[in-house]
Amino acid sequence: MFCRATWTNVTGNLSGQDIYAMMIYSNNIFVGDKTYGVYKRLLSGFTGLDDLTQRFSINVYPNPTTGEFEVETGFFEKEIKVKVLNLSGQFIFADNMANPNDKSSLK
């Protein structure tokens, strides 16, 4: 799905390698892959955005929190590492998730 789309090359070519990071900012989606390339694309260029959102969904709740929270992920094909940062960019939590139905919590 990602490799067949037209992407703006920020730091290399979209290689078709595993995607390690994905971020939505403003009207763009950014992805980083195994080759350390970074690519961006307008969100409006996707069809089936609901499917994409469901496939890559990550929920952190409750939000806001005073300390305890849970991380819940949508569908994924390989183990993923979830990192949570606060609004100041400080690292709060990390966990490896191997199953889409996993829930992680910080207490």
C-alpha positions in Angstrom: 0.0 0.0 0.0 2.7 2.5 0.9 5.3 1.6 -1.8 2.9 2.0 -4.7 1.9 5.5 -3.6 3.7 8.7 -4.7 5.8 10.1 -1.9 8.0 13.2 -1.5 11.5 12.0 -0.9 12.9 13.7 2.3 16.0 11.5 2.9 16.2 8.7 0.3 13.9 6.4 -1.7 11.0 4.6 -0.3 12.5 1.1 -0.4 9.6 -1.1 0.4 11.4 -2.1 3.6 9.6 -2.4 6.9 8.1 0.8 8.2 9.5 1.6 11.6 7.7 4.9 12.4 4.7 6.8 11.2 3.5 10.2 12.2 0.7 12.4 11.0 1.4 16.2 11.2 -0.8 18.9 9.8 -2.0 17.6 6.4 0.9 15.2 5.9 1.8 11.6 6.8 5.5 10.9 7.5 7.0 7.4 7.5 10.4 6.1 8.3 11.7 2.8 7.1 14.4 0.2 7.8 16.9 2.1 5.6 16.5 5.2 7.7 14.6 7.0 4.9 11.9 9.5 5.7 9.0 10.2 3.4 6.0 12.4 3.4 2.7 12.4 1.6 -0.5 14.5 1.8 -3.2 12.7 3.7 -5.8 13.8 1.1 -4.0 11.6 -1.4 -5.2 8.4 0.3 -8.3 6.6 -0.5 -9.8 4.4 2.2 -8.3 6.6 5.0 -10.7 4.9 7.5 -9.0 1.6 6.7 -5.6 3.1 7.2 -6.5 4.7 10.5 -8.0 1.5 11.8 -5.0 -0.6 10.7 -2.5 1.6 12.4 -4.5 2.9 15.3 -2.9 3.4 18.7 -5.0 4.6 21.7 -3.7 5.9 25.0 -6.2 6.3 27.7 -7.3 7.9 29.9 -6.2 11.1 28.3 -5.3 13.3 30.2 -4.0 11.2 33.0 -2.5 11.7 36.4 -0.1 8.8 36.0 -1.8 5.5 35.1 -2.7 4.8 31.5 -3.2 2.0 29.0 -1.8 1.6 25.5 -4.0 -0.3 23.0 -3.0 -1.0 19.4 -5.0 -1.9 16.2 -4.0 -4.5 13.6 -0.3 -5.0 12.8 1.7 -7.8 11.2 4.9 -7.8 13.2 6.0 -6.9 16.7 6.0 -3.2 17.3 7.6 -1.0 19.9 5.4 1.7 21.4 7.0 4.8 22.9 5.0 7.4 24.8 6.3 10.9 25.3 4.8 13.8 27.2 4.0 17.2 25.6 7.5 18.4 26.5 9.0 15.5 24.5 10.2 13.7 27.6 10.2 9.9 27.4 7.5 8.3 29.6 7.0 4.7 28.6 8.1 2.0 26.1 6.8 -1.5 25.4 7.1 -4.2 22.8 3.8 -5.5 21.6 3.6 -8.7 19.6 -0.2 -9.1 19.5 -2.7 -6.6 18.2 -4.9 -7.3 21.2 -2.1 -6.6 23.7 -2.7 -3.8 26.2 0.2 -2.2 28.1 -0.2 -0.2 31.2 1.9 2.0 33.4 1.0 2.1 37.0 
